């Protein structure tokens, strides 16, 4: 009898020890994974991220243009998945609490034939489904700027609409960076209780811009097709890029396209130097996701990147899946 009691006591002690270890492990875990593959991060539960209402603005990257994953958005429309949908996967936020208002082609600049992001913010915030919730919205996530850099060179927007990028030190000039100021001011006016996160998800370094240029010149062409159609013998897409944009003997043959690509490089460098400064100045959190995109670029000369679609611009399901946990981590820090 005493032996049995001792055995039962040992079993109870072991069970308690296992339970305590399980609790300790759960409380220390900060793993963020897509819903269904792991338990929800305890920190997300603690700060109530699933209950926080968020609204997301931006361009085609925010809209999810070209993504193969299809979803029903918070307005009941069938569309392509984007950051809010992957954010919801991780946080378990309700569909009605993650409103995606990204629109392809939109710009930071306010003088393009496409409506600016500020115009879309004004439009959406005037709709009853959003205006009735304006004071309840706790998070606004914003992207934008890609079209202000690449659309002119690639033919999306006429050159006559191009506006100077400008400097954060000049707060009065009619520039793209001051239009960014207006966007942030509008968000603060429309959603007074919200924290603002600006994300920079698109890689616009020199290599990325040259890749976009090549894919615009040879749309949907494989390396073999480029060689066949041009009687060349390139071994890699890197060789194609060098031939068009760097080879000295081709300076005159590709002068026009080189000029456009170089202009994109200068505009991208200027814009993404200024946006973090303005964000900091106005108390907006800035998150650079482009470093993750660049780090995923193939090193075999193919210029492949499974985060990016074939056009070299828009994001894939793999890209959104890989980048969204960084957004969730940053939002956790904000709250």
N, C-alpha and C positions, 0 to 999 in steps of 0.2 A: 504493500500500500504506500509506504513511504517512498519507495523507489518510483512508483507511478506519479506521485505528487511532485517529486523532484524533476521527473521528465516533463511534466506539464509546465512547471515553473521555467525550465530551460527553454521550452518552446515559446512561452509568452515573452520571455526576455529577448529571444531571437526575433520574434515578430515585431516587437517594439523597436529594436535596433534597425531592422529593415525599413520600417515606416519612417523613422527619423532620418535615415540616410536618403530615402526617397524624397522627403520634404526638402532636405538640404540641397539635393541635386536640382530639384525643380526650381527653387528660389535663386540658384546661381546661374541658371541657364538663360542665355540671351539669344539663342538661335532663332533666326527669322527664316521661315521656309513657307512655301506655298501651301495653302490650306489643304488638309487631308493627309499631308506627309509628316506632320509633327504636331505636338501640343502647342497651343497658343502661348506665345511669350508672356510670362507672368507680368512683366513690366507694362505690356500693352493693356492688360486687365487693370493693373493698378492705376494707370492714368486715364483709363476709360476711353481709349482711342476709338473703339468701335462705336461709341455713342456720340462722338464729335461730328458735327455736320461740316462737310468740306465742299468747296466748289473749285473747279479747275479750269483755267483759261489758257489759251495759247494757239499755236499754229498746227500744221499737219502732224507734227510729232505728238502733240497732246491729243489730237483727234484720232490718232492711230491709223492714218491713211495707209492702205496697202497691207496691213497686218492680216495674217491668215486666220487669226482667232476672231470669231464673231460672238457678239454679246447683245443683250437687250439693255439699253442704258436706263438711267433713272427717269427719263421722260417717256419710256415705253417704246423707244425706237430701236429697230434692229440696226446695229452698226458694228464697226471694228473695235477691238479692245485696245485700250491704252492704259496709261499709268493709273488712273483711278480704279480700273478693274483689277489690276494686279495688286494694288494697294488694298483693295477690299478682300482679295484672296488671303492676304497676310493678316490683316487686322480683324477680319470678320465684321467689318462695318456694313451696315444695311445699305441696300441699293439706293434707297431714297435719300441717304445721307452723304452720298458721294456723287455730286452732279458734275458731269463733264460738259463744258461749254467750249472746248477747243474747236477751231474752225481752220481747215486747210487753206493756205495761201495768205493768211493774215500776217500783218507786220507790226513792228513797234512803231515804225514811221506812220505819221497821220496823213500823208499826202499821196498815198498810192491808190490805184484804181481798185485794189482790194480794200475792204474796210479794215481799219486798224484794229488792234486788239482792244484799244480803249473804246472804240465804237461798239464792239461786241459786248464788252462789259456793260456799257450803258444800255444796250438793247436787252440783254438777258436779265439784268437786274430790274428792269421795268416790268418783266413778266410776273404775274401774280404768284406762280408756283415758286419763284425765287424771292420776289419782293416781300412776300408774307413771312419768309424765313430769314430775312436779311440780318436781323439782330441775333439770330440763333447760330449763324455761321461762324465757326471758330477757327477755320483754317481756309486760306486761299492759296492754291498752288498755281504758279504761273511759269510758262516758258515762252520763248519768242526771241527773234533776232536773226534766225537763219535766213528768212526771206529778205531781210534788209541787207544781207551780205551776198547771197547767191542768185537771187531771182533776176537781177539785171543782166548778169553775165550769161545766164542760161536761158534767157528769153522769156521768163515768166512775167517780168514787169519792164515797161519801156524805160530807156535811159533817161528820158525827160522827167520822170517822176523821182529820180534818185536824189536823196537828201544826204547831206554831209553827216558823218557819224558824230562829229563834235567832241567836245571835251567836258568832263564833269566840272571843271573849274569855271566854265562859262555857263551860267544858269539862265541866260536870256536869249541866246541864239536859237534860231529855228533849226534844230538838229535832231538826229535820232535819239541821242542820249537824253535830251530834254523832253522828247516825247515819252521816253521811258519814265521820267519823273512824273509826267502827267498820268500815266497808267497807274503808278503806285498811289498817287494822290486820289485818283478816282476809286481805286479799291478801298482805300481807307475811308472815303466818304460813304460808299455804298454798303460796306460791311464793317462797321465801326468796332465790333468786338472780335474781329478775326486777326490771327497772326498770319503773316505773309511769308511764303517760301518761293523764291525764284530758283528754278532748276535750269541748268545749261546741259542738255543731254546730247547735243549734236557735236561731233568732232569736226572742227573747222581749222585744223592745223594745215600746214602746207601740203602734206601728203594727201590728206582727205580731200582738199580742194582740187588737187590735180586728178585724183581718182574720179571725182564728180565731173571734171572737164572731159576726161577720156570717155566716160560712160555716156556723156551727152553727145560727144562726137561719133561714138560707135554704139548706139543704143542696142541693148540686148545681143551684142556680138561676143562670141567666144574668141579666145586668142587665135584659134585655128581659122575662124572666119575672117578675122582682121588680116591675118597673113595671106589667106587666099585672095581676098578682095584687093589687097594693096601690093601683092607680089613681094612680101617681106618675109623675114625669117626670125621674128622675135621669139625668144625663149620664154619670157615672162611678161606679165602686164607691167612690171616695173620698167622693163626695157621700152615698152611702148610709151610710158609716161616720160621717160628720159628723152626719147627721140623727139617727142612733140614739144616738151616744155624746157628741156635743158640743153640738148645737143646744139653747140654753137653754129654748125653749118646749116641748121634749119631755122635760124633766126628770122630770116625774111619770109620763108614759106609759111611759117606759123605765127607771124607777127601779130595778127589780129586776135587770134585765140589766146596767145601768150599775154597780150595786153589785158584781156578780160580776166584771165585767171590771176594775174598779178594784182589787179584791182581788187578781186575777191580776197586775196591774201591780206592786203593792206587794210581793207575794211573789217575783216574778221579780227585781225590783231588789235585794231583800234577799239572796236565795239566791246570785245571781251576783256579789254583792260579797264574800260570805263564802267561797265555794268556792276562789277563788284564794289567799286568805289561809291557809286550812287546808292546801291543797296545798303551798304554799311552806314552811309550818311543818313538814310531815312529809316533805319531800324528794321530793315528787311533781311531775312536770312537768305544767304546765297549758297547754292550747292552746285559744284562743278562735277557733273557726271561724265563729261567728255573724256576724262582721264581713263575711265574704265573702258570706254569704247576704243580708244587708241591702244590700250594695253592688250586688247583682244584681237588686234589686227595680225593677220598671218605674217610670218617672217620668211616664207619660202619664195617670195617674189611674186606671188599670185595676186596680192592686194585683196584677198578674200577676208571677210569679217562676217561671221554668222550673226552678229548683232544688227547688221545693216542689210537692207534689201538691195537688189541688183542695181538700183539707180544710184547707189552710193550715198543716199541721203536719209531715207526713211527707215524706221526701226522694224525689226522682226519680233516675233513672239519670244525668241530666245533673248533678244536685247532687252525687251521690257521685263522679262522674268529676271534677268541678271541685275538690272539697274534699280528696280523698285525697292528692294530691301534697303538700299542706301537712303532712299527717300523716307522710308518708315523710320530708320534710325535717326535721321535728322529731325523728323517731326517729334519723335520721342524726346530729343534734346530740347526742343522748343517748348514742350509742355512739362 
